[in-house]
Amino acid sequence: MNGYELLKNIENEALKEVVEFGAGDTVKVYCKIKEGNRERIQVFEGVVLKVQGTGARQTFTVRKFSNGVGVEKTWPLYSPNVEKIEVTRRGKVRRAKLFYLRGRIGKKAKVKEAAR
C-alpha cells in the first residue's frame, strides 16, 4: 500500500454522516464552543455561500447578519466541533459560490426558495 492509499484510508475513517446541502441553502450549524473548562453548543444560522473541497478536507462558509454587520464563518464539514447541521430552507441559485451576496443588504440579499 502506497502513501496515497494510506492517507485516503485514514481520511475515510474521519468521515461522518452529514445532511446534504449546497450554496444558497439556509442552515443552522450547531458548533461546540469551549469557555474555560465548560463546553456549550452555539447555533449559527445563515446562508451557505460556498462548499468546497472533497473528502475529509471539505469546508463550507455560512454568512449571516448580526446587529447589522455581515458575519461569515468557515468550518470543515467533518470537524468534531460541528455537532450537527440542519437545513431550514433550500435556496434556488444558479452559481456554486455566492460572493455577490456580500455587497447586498436587506431584501436584496435574499435567496429565492427552491421548490424541492
Buried (B, 14 or more C-beta within 10 A) or exposed (E): EEEEEEEEEEBEEEEEEEEEBBBBBBBBBBBEEEEEEEEEEEEBEBBBBBBBEEEBEBBBBBBBEEEEEBEBEEBBBBBEBBEEBEBEEBBEBEEEEBEEBEEEEEEEBEBEEEEE
